[in-house]
Amino acid sequence: MPPRQPDQVKLLQYDAAGQGWHVDDMKDSTTRPRGLRARQVTMIAIGGAIGTGLIIGTGASLAQAGPLSLLISFLIVGFIVYTVMCALGEMATWLPLESGFTGYATRFCDPALGFSLGYTYWFKYIIVTPNQLTAAALVVSFWVDRETVNPGVWIAIFLVVIILFNYLGIRFFGELDFWLGLIKAATICGLILLCLVLFLGGGPDHDRKGFRYWKNPGALKPLYAKGDAGRFISLWSTFTNTIFAYLGTELIGVTAGEAQNPRKVIPRAIKLSFWRILVLYVLSVFLIGTLVPYNSKRLIFATSSAKTGASASPFVVAMIETELGNLAQFVNALILIFVFSAANSDLYIATRTLYGLAKEGNCHPIFARTDRRGVPIYALGLSASIACIAFLNVADDSRQVFTYFVNLVTIFGLLTWISILVTHIYFVKARRAQGINPGKMHYIAPFGLPGTYFVLGLCILIAIFKNFDAFVHVKSSTRPYKFDQVSFITGYLGIPLYLIMILGYKHTVKAPGKTPLTADLFSGKDVIDREEEEILAEKAAKRKDRPGGWFYRHFVFWLF
């Protein structure tokens, strides 16, 4: 069977006037090939989630709330993430769309929600990209302080490199991000093992720390109040950074449009990557909480001013605390690779999200244009230009800029999760109303609608109260109350933007919302079914000629 050519791919187009979806034979100038393999999709999902939030954001939460609060919040948000991924996977395996979950919101729920979700997701990634560049400046400050070399220099270098890598095309990007993700996963596994050894007293100081720091200075650091109230507030304060750490796991919903055989790849990516991420996250957070006291002066977020030698990452601090100073240098270098990989993935997804918006007619069509390699160059140019706001670090403390960016990214990320959950509710009701047999589904969310409703409520609750400290009127010698208007704005700006876009679209376009019977579950599905059959036949033919296939399928395949 001859190989499929990229220009034969058909795309689904939405008529903004509410006339529905149709299959469109796109020209090469607007078509992206399905160039991501199974291992690349899985590793992009892992790499997109293991990044700055885990490596650096945990340091801020540890310093603010203590190790037990941090661990509990990671468990709670981990459950939220798993439910969101399962909901997204159920829709993505039924109908893989290049526009990702914005297309699902438009088809299954309401075009206004798809419009708002698309821009919300784009806002998230055009903010998180400069946030990663800010994190890079924080990591480098371990070696060189801002008085010696301005952070803007490092930001400029990283920005130019990630733009270049994104410009080189999906095949190069997919392979590069696979290996970077593999390095990140191996590094985290190595750090977990090392932290376990240090926890048991195997370090150079032969000091078996155990749970010493959970007793002194303590497992829970009261915040703004004494007793149980202070401990609860400290736990709640960790959710912003914890959610930021988990953001990116929904990346598989966007890569579905460029994945080969997505109906097989996506469920595997959900099942395998989540459990690996959960184990890596929870173990990492638990162990780091036993090795680094929340009041350590070597932790940059626990000090009043950033200085050389103070690390943004608690993992580096753990090395220093156990007299592994030389290893700390190496670990800090690996963390720099973490940040680079995250920034690279984030610019990619920002570009593809803007491309998806243009394909649906929700922004200027120039952003849907691609070059001969399938790179949406104009979408890449705009997204990269906005990333230049990272140069705010030139005039302000990188730690404060990082905190503001985390606030913005977290609210946009929460609104994305909320939209995915709402869309899943509509999708399940629609497939039941239209008589789709569950046996025909390629993947079904294990918690069903009850789990989706429960997690939706949690997400809404966190979105409303995540920046609660803006309303806490507490005066003390260490924290005289002063309303932080910048923190308030960055923490809640996404909510009015999200609602304004929904209401504005409804008022302007007047496209009707979907009911369970009018939701479009089938347009273009036959095209995707045929593509899947071609891919499976092509792979089956190759498998016959590939030596060692049985060994790969049984002993290596599960890793990817």
RODO-2510 file (C-alpha; in nm, 4 decimals, decimal comma):
residues 560
     n   res          X          Y          Z
     1     m     0,0000     0,0000     0,0000
     2     p     0,1541     0,3380    -0,0973
     3     p     0,2256     0,5768     0,1917
     4     r    -0,0258     0,8506     0,2598
     5     q     0,0750     1,1998     0,1568
     6     p     0,0227     1,4981     0,3880
     7     d    -0,1784     1,6863     0,1277
     8     q    -0,4396     1,4097     0,1256
     9     v    -0,5471     1,4842     0,4819
    10     k    -0,8996     1,6215     0,5101
    11     l    -0,9938     1,8643     0,7815
    12     l    -1,3189     1,9488     0,9523
    13     q    -1,4366     2,3052     0,9114
    14     y    -1,7036     2,4797     1,1156
    15     d    -1,9500     2,7270     0,9646
    16     a    -1,9577     3,0150     1,2144
    17     a    -2,3101     3,1024     1,1096
    18     g    -2,4243     2,7854     1,2782
    19     q    -2,4678     2,5722     0,9675
    20     g    -2,2579     2,2901     1,1108
    21     w    -1,9408     2,1061     1,0130
    22     h    -1,8191     1,9872     0,6767
    23     v    -1,5147     1,8010     0,5470
    24     d    -1,2827     2,0232     0,3501
    25     d    -1,0021     1,9198     0,1135
    26     m    -0,7389     2,1633     0,2327
    27     k    -0,4468     2,2814     0,0257
    28     d    -0,0873     2,2299     0,1298
    29     s    -0,0653     2,5874     0,2561
    30     t    -0,2998     2,5152     0,5451
    31     t    -0,2512     2,1443     0,6157
    32     r    -0,0390     1,9855     0,8867
    33     p     0,0735     1,6221     0,8461
    34     r     0,0172     1,3563     1,1109
    35     g     0,3863     1,3310     1,1944
    36     l     0,3866     1,2335     1,5623
    37     r     0,4467     0,8717     1,6540
    38     a     0,3078     0,6903     1,9577
    39     r     0,6248     0,7250     2,1632
    40     q     0,6465     1,0949     2,0769
    41     v     0,2869     1,1655     2,1779
    42     t     0,3344     0,9835     2,5081
    43     m     0,6630     1,1582     2,5851
    44     i     0,5240     1,4990     2,4864
    45     a     0,2400     1,4368     2,7329
    46     i     0,4916     1,3461     3,0042
    47     g     0,7386     1,6194     2,9127
    48     g     0,4681     1,8829     2,8992
    49     a     0,3618     1,7995     3,2531
    50     i     0,7017     1,7447     3,4165
    51     g     0,8526     2,0879     3,4163
    52     t     0,8841     2,4150     3,5971
    53     g     0,5883     2,3592     3,8271
    54     l     0,7400     2,0472     3,9809
    55     i     1,1018     2,1584     3,9790
    56     i     1,0592     2,5204     4,0896
    57     g     0,6968     2,5830     4,1877
    58     t     0,7195     2,3229     4,4648
    59     g     0,9907     2,5344     4,6262
    60     a     0,7520     2,8265     4,6622
    61     s     0,4779     2,6072     4,8132
    62     l     0,7214     2,4323     5,0472
    63     a     0,8468     2,7639     5,1801
    64     q     0,4932     2,8958     5,2256
    65     a     0,2986     2,5983     5,3659
    66     g     0,5287     2,3135     5,4663
    67     p     0,5782     1,9591     5,3299
    68     l     0,2520     1,7920     5,4365
    69     s     0,0337     2,0642     5,2841
    70     l     0,2298     2,0267     4,9622
    71     l     0,1875     1,6481     4,9552
    72     i    -0,1883     1,6599     5,0228
    73     s    -0,2472     1,9186     4,7507
    74     f    -0,0559     1,7078     4,4965
    75     l    -0,2762     1,4085     4,5741
    76     i    -0,5984     1,6098     4,5412
    77     v    -0,5002     1,7845     4,2193
    78     g    -0,3662     1,4543     4,0832
    79     f    -0,7164     1,3105     4,1059
    80     i    -0,8571     1,6186     3,9307
    81     v    -0,6022     1,5842     3,6504
    82     y    -0,6749     1,2158     3,5983
    83     t    -1,0481     1,2819     3,5665
    84     v    -0,9898     1,5645     3,3163
    85     m    -0,7556     1,3462     3,1097
    86     c    -1,0056     1,0607     3,1011
    87     a    -1,2878     1,2943     2,9957
    88     l    -1,0723     1,4367     2,7195
    89     g    -0,9555     1,0924     2,6104
    90     e    -1,3118     0,9689     2,5666
    91     m    -1,3836     1,2501     2,3206
    92     a    -1,0439     1,2447     2,1473
    93     t    -1,0627     0,8737     2,0681
    94     w    -1,4152     0,9021     1,9284
    95     l    -1,3283     1,1879     1,6948
    96     p    -0,9651     1,3113     1,6771
    97     l    -0,9691     1,6738     1,5633
    98     e    -0,6801     1,8994     1,4692
    99     s    -0,8460     2,1798     1,6643
   100     g    -0,8391     1,9658     1,9805
   101     f    -1,0826     2,0282     2,2621
   102     t    -1,1904     2,3641     2,1193
   103     g    -1,3450     2,1652     1,8352
   104     y    -1,5179     1,9341     2,0815
   105     a    -1,6643     2,2284     2,2731
   106     t    -1,7940     2,3767     1,9469
   107     r    -1,9429     2,0540     1,8157
   108     f    -2,0820     1,9016     2,1334
   109     c    -2,1686     2,1985     2,3548
   110     d    -2,1765     2,5502     2,2107
   111     p    -1,9705     2,7378     1,9481
   112     a    -1,9384     3,0229     2,1991
   113     l    -1,7676     2,7883     2,4471
   114     g    -1,5350     2,6615     2,1741
   115     f    -1,4449     3,0196     2,0847
   116     s    -1,3772     3,1186     2,4456
   117     l    -1,1918     2,7953     2,5258
   118     g    -0,9666     2,8335     2,2237
   119     y    -0,8549     3,1802     2,3228
   120     t    -0,8329     3,0875     2,6918
   121     y    -0,5992     2,8037     2,6062
   122     w    -0,3952     3,0264     2,3791
   123     f    -0,3720     3,2914     2,6516
   124     k    -0,2449     3,0246     2,8884
   125     y     0,0373     2,9192     2,6606
   126     i     0,1448     3,2633     2,5491
   127     i     0,1826     3,3422     2,9212
   128     v     0,3397     3,0141     3,0291
   129     t     0,6110     3,0430     2,7627
   130     p     0,7570     3,3647     2,9107
   131     n     0,6990     3,2088     3,2507
   132     q     0,9350     2,9251     3,1555
   133     l     1,1888     3,1799     3,0366
   134     t     1,1562     3,3540     3,3733
   135     a     1,2194     3,0184     3,5401
   136     a     1,5335     2,9832     3,3308
   137     a     1,6560     3,3166     3,4677
   138     l     1,5853     3,1950     3,8221
   139     v     1,7794     2,8724     3,7629
   140     v     2,0780     3,0548     3,6172
   141     s     2,0811     3,2924     3,9162
   142     f     2,2200     2,9978     4,1179
   143     w     2,5478     3,0613     3,9348
   144     v     2,5289     3,4245     3,8217
   145     d     2,3300     3,6945     4,0019
   146     r     2,1355     3,9636     3,8189
   147     e     2,3873     4,2323     3,9160
   148     t     2,6570     4,0482     3,7190
   149     v     2,4492     3,9500     3,4151
   150     n     2,0982     4,0826     3,3592
   151     p     1,8367     3,8043     3,3274
   152     g     1,7350     3,9509     2,9926
   153     v     2,0486     3,8037     2,8364
   154     w     1,9564     3,4462     2,9291
   155     i     1,5943     3,5014     2,8289
   156     a     1,6983     3,6261     2,4834
   157     i     1,9209     3,3221     2,4248
   158     f     1,6540     3,0716     2,5256
   159     l     1,3825     3,2488     2,3253
   160     v     1,5840     3,2470     2,0027
   161     v     1,6665     2,8761     2,0402
   162     i     1,3080     2,7598     2,1061
   163     i     1,1796     2,9667     1,8118
   164     l     1,4348     2,7971     1,5879
   165     f     1,3411     2,4479     1,7068
   166     n     0,9710     2,5160     1,6566
   167     y     1,0382     2,6455     1,3072
   168     l     1,2139     2,3261     1,1975
   169     g     0,8895     2,1275     1,1661
   170     i     0,6824     1,8680     1,3508
   171     r     0,9056     1,5692     1,2744
   172     f     1,2153     1,7402     1,4116
   173     f     1,0203     1,8880     1,7023
   174     g     0,8604     1,5547     1,7898
   175     e     1,1928     1,3730     1,7944
   176     l     1,3684     1,6492     1,9888
   177     d     1,0927     1,6730     2,2461
   178     f     1,0883     1,2951     2,2812
   179     w     1,4552     1,2850     2,3788
   180     l     1,4272     1,5903     2,6017
   181     g     1,1274     1,4322     2,7716
   182     l     1,3206     1,1097     2,8131
   183     i     1,6062     1,3015     2,9784
   184     k     1,3556     1,4720     3,2076
   185     a     1,1894     1,1444     3,3073
   186     a     1,5281     0,9787     3,3673
   187     t     1,6443     1,2771     3,5703
   188     i     1,3348     1,2715     3,7914
   189     c     1,3766     0,8964     3,8463
   190     g     1,7413     0,9533     3,9356
   191     l     1,6521     1,2348     4,1738
   192     i     1,3886     1,0188     4,3434
   193     l     1,6410     0,7397     4,3997
   194     l     1,9028     0,9860     4,5238
   195     c     1,6539     1,1554     4,7571
   196     l     1,5520     0,8139     4,8916
   197     v     1,9168     0,7332     4,9649
   198     l     1,9632     1,0683     5,1386
   199     f     1,6376     1,0173     5,3304
   200     l     1,7800     0,6900     5,4693
   201     g     2,1154     0,8462     5,5599
   202     g     2,3230     0,7369     5,2628
   203     g     2,4652     1,0818     5,1904
   204     p     2,8192     1,2072     5,2666
   205     d     2,7027     1,3374     5,6059
   206     h     2,5567     0,9911     5,6941
   207     d     2,2690     1,1743     5,8580
   208     r     1,9475     0,9753     5,8498
   209     k     1,7006     1,2614     5,8357
   210     g     1,3804     1,0602     5,8256
   211     f     1,0921     1,2898     5,9249
   212     r     1,3071     1,5262     6,1295
   213     y     1,1983     1,8354     5,9389
   214     w     0,8334     1,7345     5,9748
   215     k     0,8837     1,7831     6,3506
   216     n     1,1115     2,0848     6,3407
   217     p     1,0236     2,3289     6,1906
   218     g     0,7102     2,1218     6,1209
   219     a     0,4979     1,9443     5,8602
   220     l     0,2390     2,2230     5,8342
   221     k     0,3287     2,5890     5,8408
   222     p     0,0317     2,7941     5,9694
   223     l    -0,0512     3,0863     5,7474
   224     y    -0,2271     3,4092     5,8534
   225     a    -0,3741     3,2430     6,1656
   226     k    -0,2886     2,9994     6,4443
   227     g    -0,4149     2,6449     6,4979
   228     d    -0,6330     2,4497     6,2554
   229     a    -0,7472     2,7611     6,0690
   230     g    -0,3891     2,8579     5,9879
   231     r    -0,3036     2,5038     5,8778
   232     f    -0,6087     2,4852     5,6499
   233     i    -0,5237     2,8201     5,4943
   234     s    -0,1665     2,7036     5,4328
   235     l    -0,2976     2,3899     5,2596
   236     w    -0,5311     2,5943     5,0406
   237     s    -0,2486     2,8323     4,9499
   238     t    -0,0563     2,5498     4,7796
   239     f    -0,3221     2,4790     4,5175
   240     t    -0,2094     2,7538     4,2812
   241     n     0,1441     2,6192     4,2482
   242     t     0,0261     2,2574     4,2497
   243     i    -0,2181     2,3176     3,9655
   244     f     0,0576     2,4991     3,7808
   245     a     0,2769     2,1905     3,8263
   246     y     0,0139     1,9633     3,6685
   247     l    -0,0815     2,1930     3,3816
   248     g     0,0175     2,0476     3,0476
   249     t    -0,1207     1,6987     3,0992
   250     e    -0,4128     1,7880     2,8726
   251     l    -0,1595     1,8351     2,5920
   252     i    -0,2587     1,4988     2,4427
   253     g    -0,5905     1,6533     2,3394
   254     v    -0,4058     1,8864     2,1046
   255     t    -0,1480     1,6368     1,9765
   256     a    -0,4325     1,4033     1,8752
   257     g    -0,4631     1,5988     1,5516
   258     e    -0,1021     1,5211     1,4573
   259     a    -0,0762     1,1685     1,5983
   260     q    -0,0662     0,8578     1,3847
   261     n    -0,3473     0,6208     1,4834
   262     p    -0,4729     0,8477     1,7667
   263     r    -0,7441     0,6048     1,8784
   264     k    -0,4768     0,3633     1,9930
   265     v    -0,2175     0,6192     2,0998
   266     i    -0,4374     0,8454     2,3129
   267     p    -0,5781     0,5841     2,5572
   268     r    -0,2277     0,4465     2,6025
   269     a    -0,0902     0,7930     2,6687
   270     i    -0,3628     0,8592     2,9265
   271     k    -0,3259     0,5299     3,1110
   272     l     0,0525     0,5060     3,1131
   273     s     0,1624     0,8672     3,1336
   274     f    -0,0723     0,9580     3,4174
   275     w     0,0414     0,6795     3,6464
   276     r     0,4026     0,7544     3,5735
   277     i     0,3462     1,1238     3,6347
   278     l     0,1531     1,0595     3,9536
   279     v     0,4255     0,8343     4,0935
   280     l     0,6999     1,0743     3,9919
   281     y     0,5178     1,3761     4,1321
   282     v     0,3995     1,2300     4,4602
   283     l     0,7262     1,0538     4,5408
   284     s     0,9280     1,3616     4,4478
   285     v     0,7196     1,5925     4,6626
   286     f     0,7175     1,3522     4,9578
   287     l     1,0936     1,2984     4,9563
   288     i     1,1851     1,6614     4,9000
   289     g     0,9651     1,7543     5,1967
   290     t     1,1746     1,5283     5,4198
   291     l     1,5096     1,6659     5,3021
   292     v     1,4481     2,0415     5,2905
   293     p     1,2998     2,2368     5,5836
   294     y     1,0472     2,4946     5,4727
   295     n     1,2531     2,7722     5,6368
   296     s     1,5824     2,6851     5,4650
   297     k     1,7784     2,9985     5,3790
   298     r     1,9179     2,8218     5,0743
   299     l     1,5707     2,8118     4,9195
   300     i     1,5280     3,1251     4,7113
   301     f     1,1549     3,1547     4,7896
   302     a     1,2278     3,1412     5,1648
   303     t     1,4644     3,4381     5,1548
   304     s     1,3860     3,8060     5,1415
   305     s     1,6125     3,8674     4,8441
   306     a     1,7462     3,6563     4,5596
   307     k     2,1188     3,5910     4,5770
   308     t     2,3778     3,3687     4,4180
   309     g     2,3853     3,0270     4,5838
   310     a     2,0172     3,0345     4,6733
   311     s     1,8364     2,7922     4,4435
   312     a     1,4926     2,8187     4,2897
   313     s     1,4636     2,4387     4,3082
   314     p     1,4253     2,2433     4,6335
   315     f     1,6047     1,9503     4,4661
   316     v     1,9243     2,1536     4,4420
   317     v     1,8797     2,2699     4,8012
   318     a     1,8500     1,9051     4,9088
   319     m     2,1878     1,8342     4,7518
   320     i     2,3474     2,1275     4,9331
   321     e     2,1858     2,0420     5,2672
   322     t     2,3425     1,6933     5,2518
   323     e     2,6923     1,8180     5,1545
   324     l     2,6611     1,7294     4,7863
   325     g     2,7564     2,0729     4,6586
   326     n     2,9286     1,9506     4,3412
   327     l     2,6310     1,7322     4,2516
   328     a     2,4046     2,0322     4,3116
   329     q     2,5783     2,2092     4,0232
   330     f     2,5035     1,9164     3,7928
   331     v     2,1425     1,8895     3,9090
   332     n     2,0925     2,2618     3,8489
   333     a     2,2194     2,2141     3,4943
   334     l     1,9699     1,9322     3,4395
   335     i     1,6949     2,1573     3,5716
   336     l     1,7937     2,4094     3,3068
   337     i     1,7238     2,1367     3,0489
   338     f     1,3841     2,0832     3,2165
   339     v     1,2990     2,4487     3,1732
   340     f     1,4194     2,4557     2,8132
   341     s     1,2111     2,1507     2,7219
   342     a     0,9029     2,3000     2,8867
   343     a     0,9468     2,6326     2,7063
   344     n     0,9919     2,4486     2,3768
   345     s     0,6694     2,2480     2,4245
   346     d     0,4733     2,5512     2,5407
   347     l     0,5599     2,7601     2,2353
   348     y     0,4625     2,4648     2,0160
   349     i     0,1198     2,4309     2,1740
   350     a     0,0582     2,8082     2,1686
   351     t     0,1286     2,8051     1,7960
   352     r    -0,0962     2,5064     1,7271
   353     t    -0,3794     2,6514     1,9336
   354     l    -0,3762     2,9759     1,7355
   355     y    -0,3635     2,7676     1,4167
   356     g    -0,6722     2,5779     1,5324
   357     l    -0,8559     2,9044     1,6010
   358     a    -0,7781     3,0230     1,2487
   359     k    -0,8956     2,6934     1,0967
   360     e    -1,2308     2,7402     1,2691
   361     g    -1,2640     3,0972     1,1436
   362     n    -1,2237     3,2492     1,4912
   363     c    -0,9253     3,4661     1,4004
   364     h    -0,7533     3,5968     1,0878
   365     p    -0,7036     3,3195     0,8275
   366     i    -0,3377     3,4114     0,7837
   367     f    -0,2652     3,2215     1,1061
   368     a    -0,3868     2,9004     0,9393
   369     r    -0,1219     2,9238     0,6684
   370     t     0,1640     2,6761     0,6872
   371     d     0,4912     2,6338     0,5030
   372     r     0,5831     2,3247     0,3006
   373     r     0,6790     2,1370     0,6223
   374     g     0,3423     2,2021     0,7846
   375     v     0,4657     2,4704     1,0278
   376     p     0,2076     2,7484     1,0896
   377     i     0,4714     3,0193     1,0564
   378     y     0,2480     3,3226     1,1170
   379     a     0,0940     3,1680     1,4273
   380     l     0,4462     3,0864     1,5457
   381     g     0,5604     3,4432     1,4823
   382     l     0,2778     3,6031     1,6829
   383     s     0,3059     3,3585     1,9736
   384     a     0,6829     3,4058     1,9898
   385     s     0,6462     3,7843     1,9804
   386     i     0,4145     3,7844     2,2823
   387     a     0,6669     3,5675     2,4694
   388     c     0,8868     3,8774     2,4775
   389     i     0,6961     3,9923     2,7878
   390     a     0,9475     3,7720     2,9693
   391     f     1,1785     4,0730     2,9452
   392     l     0,9865     4,2182     3,2398
   393     n     1,2599     4,0408     3,4343
   394     v     1,5030     4,3065     3,3172
   395     a     1,3510     4,5634     3,5536
   396     d     1,1884     4,3508     3,8278
   397     d     1,2717     4,0664     4,0665
   398     s     1,2430     3,7379     3,8749
   399     r     1,0752     3,5708     4,1724
   400     q     0,7916     3,8238     4,1718
   401     v     0,7503     3,8064     3,7946
   402     f     0,7391     3,4256     3,8207
   403     t     0,4631     3,4471     4,0839
   404     y     0,2507     3,6802     3,8710
   405     f     0,2891     3,4575     3,5654
   406     v     0,1920     3,1501     3,7717
   407     n    -0,1252     3,3305     3,8846
   408     l    -0,2227     3,4088     3,5256
   409     v    -0,1383     3,0659     3,3894
   410     t    -0,3229     2,8848     3,6684
   411     i    -0,6542     3,0633     3,6177
   412     f    -0,6396     3,0084     3,2407
   413     g    -0,5506     2,6429     3,3015
   414     l    -0,8400     2,5951     3,5447
   415     l    -1,0842     2,7507     3,2992
   416     t    -0,9538     2,5088     3,0343
   417     w    -1,0150     2,2108     3,2631
   418     i    -1,3627     2,3428     3,3488
   419     s    -1,4472     2,3756     2,9785
   420     i    -1,3242     2,0233     2,9025
   421     l    -1,5376     1,8812     3,1832
   422     v    -1,8468     2,0738     3,0713
   423     t    -1,7911     1,9536     2,7141
   424     h    -1,7574     1,5951     2,8356
   425     i    -2,0915     1,6195     3,0150
   426     y    -2,2578     1,7359     2,6929
   427     f    -2,0778     1,4669     2,4918
   428     v    -2,1899     1,1815     2,7163
   429     k    -2,5502     1,3048     2,7138
   430     a    -2,5370     1,3382     2,3349
   431     r    -2,3991     0,9913     2,2674
   432     r    -2,6631     0,8418     2,4967
   433     a    -2,9432     1,0407     2,3323
   434     q    -2,8229     0,9455     1,9832
   435     g    -2,8088     0,5766     2,0703
   436     i    -2,4330     0,5151     2,0456
   437     n    -2,3567     0,1777     2,1959
   438     p    -2,0812     0,1979     2,4637
   439     g    -1,9219    -0,1020     2,2935
   440     k    -1,8440     0,1188     1,9933
   441     m    -1,6452     0,3619     2,2056
   442     h    -1,2679     0,3271     2,1882
   443     y    -1,2278     0,4595     2,5424
   444     i    -1,4722     0,5524     2,8214
   445     a    -1,3875     0,7670     3,1239
   446     p    -1,3810     0,5304     3,4259
   447     f    -1,5624     0,7665     3,6656
   448     g    -1,8360     0,8562     3,4178
   449     l    -2,0585     1,1585     3,4637
   450     p    -2,0559     1,1529     3,8488
   451     g    -1,6785     1,1878     3,8521
   452     t    -1,6921     1,4667     3,5947
   453     y    -1,9543     1,6605     3,7936
   454     f    -1,7575     1,6214     4,1189
   455     v    -1,4277     1,7387     3,9714
   456     l    -1,6039     2,0221     3,7890
   457     g    -1,7286     2,1489     4,1259
   458     l    -1,3779     2,1259     4,2742
   459     c    -1,2290     2,3204     3,9838
   460     i    -1,4877     2,5980     4,0125
   461     l    -1,4288     2,6214     4,3882
   462     i    -1,0517     2,6476     4,3464
   463     a    -1,0848     2,9007     4,0634
   464     i    -1,2946     3,1300     4,2834
   465     f    -1,0853     3,1092     4,5997
   466     k    -0,7335     3,0309     4,4795
   467     n    -0,6141     3,3868     4,5385
   468     f    -0,7909     3,4122     4,8722
   469     d    -0,4997     3,5990     5,0316
   470     a    -0,6091     3,9100     4,8465
   471     f    -0,9073     3,9171     5,0854
   472     v    -0,7271     3,8193     5,4083
   473     h    -0,7033     4,1202     5,6385
   474     v    -0,4302     4,0145     5,8789
   475     k    -0,1692     4,2424     6,0305
   476     s     0,1474     4,1131     6,1906
   477     s     0,5096     4,2102     6,2385
   478     t     0,6056     3,9944     5,9405
   479     r     0,3125     4,0739     5,7118
   480     p     0,1380     4,4077     5,7507
   481     y    -0,1790     4,3875     5,5441
   482     k    -0,1583     4,5615     5,2119
   483     f    -0,3910     4,4878     4,9230
   484     d    -0,1831     4,3543     4,6343
   485     q    -0,3752     4,4750     4,3320
   486     v    -0,1307     4,3182     4,0843
   487     s    -0,1698     3,9749     4,2449
   488     f    -0,5491     4,0148     4,2495
   489     i    -0,5621     4,1135     3,8822
   490     t    -0,3306     3,8366     3,7659
   491     g    -0,5182     3,5836     3,9786
   492     y    -0,8681     3,6624     3,8484
   493     l    -0,8235     3,8361     3,5113
   494     g    -0,9019     3,5163     3,3233
   495     i    -1,2552     3,4789     3,4617
   496     p    -1,4076     3,8013     3,3196
   497     l    -1,2192     3,7508     2,9913
   498     y    -1,3586     3,3987     2,9648
   499     l    -1,7174     3,5090     3,0308
   500     i    -1,6938     3,8172     2,8072
   501     m    -1,5763     3,6041     2,5144
   502     i    -1,8657     3,3593     2,5595
   503     l    -2,1308     3,6302     2,5913
   504     g    -1,9756     3,8461     2,3185
   505     y    -1,9691     3,5558     2,0734
   506     k    -2,3292     3,4643     2,1531
   507     h    -2,4402     3,8240     2,0991
   508     t    -2,2404     3,8762     1,7785
   509     v    -2,2657     3,5437     1,5952
   510     k    -2,5927     3,4238     1,7481
   511     a    -2,4966     3,0608     1,6856
   512     p    -2,7336     2,8274     1,8702
   513     g    -2,6112     2,6028     2,1471
   514     k    -2,6198     2,2247     2,1148
   515     t    -2,8715     1,9853     2,2611
   516     p    -2,8086     1,6107     2,3062
   517     l    -2,9869     1,5466     1,9757
   518     t    -2,8251     1,8280     1,7733
   519     a    -2,4648     1,7735     1,8896
   520     d    -2,2603     1,6694     1,5853
   521     l    -2,0903     1,3392     1,6704
   522     f    -2,0428     1,1994     1,3209
   523     s    -1,9387     1,4618     1,0618
   524     g    -1,5979     1,3644     0,9264
   525     k    -1,5777     1,0491     1,1338
   526     d    -1,5836     0,8304     0,8222
   527     v    -1,2740     1,0108     0,6907
   528     i    -1,0876     0,9474     1,0150
   529     d    -1,2019     0,5834     1,0162
   530     r    -1,0552     0,5330     0,6683
   531     e    -0,7296     0,7001     0,7679
   532     e    -0,7074     0,4721     1,0701
   533     e    -0,7576     0,1633     0,8516
   534     e    -0,4807     0,2799     0,6166
   535     i    -0,2416     0,3401     0,9029
   536     l    -0,3126     0,0025     1,0626
   537     a    -0,2675    -0,1779     0,7297
   538     e     0,0588     0,0052     0,6631
   539     k     0,1924    -0,0761     1,0094
   540     a     0,0869    -0,4395     0,9797
   541     a     0,2806    -0,4683     0,6532
   542     k     0,5898    -0,3147     0,8106
   543     r     0,5615    -0,5335     1,1194
   544     k     0,5964    -0,8492     0,9105
   545     d     0,9326    -0,7330     0,7805
   546     r     1,0622    -0,5943     1,1101
   547     p     1,2942    -0,8278     1,3043
   548     g     1,2557    -0,8371     1,6798
   549     g     0,8993    -0,7122     1,6688
   550     w     0,7791    -0,9592     1,9311
   551     f     1,0528    -0,8544     2,1737
   552     y     0,9740    -0,4860     2,1200
   553     r     0,5991    -0,5329     2,1722
   554     h     0,6406    -0,7317     2,4932
   555     f     0,9445    -0,5783     2,6628
   556     v     1,0082    -0,2277     2,5228
   557     f     0,6739    -0,1048     2,3877
   558     w     0,5199    -0,0307     2,7315
   559     l     0,7934     0,2237     2,8082
   560     f     0,6671     0,4529     2,5337
***
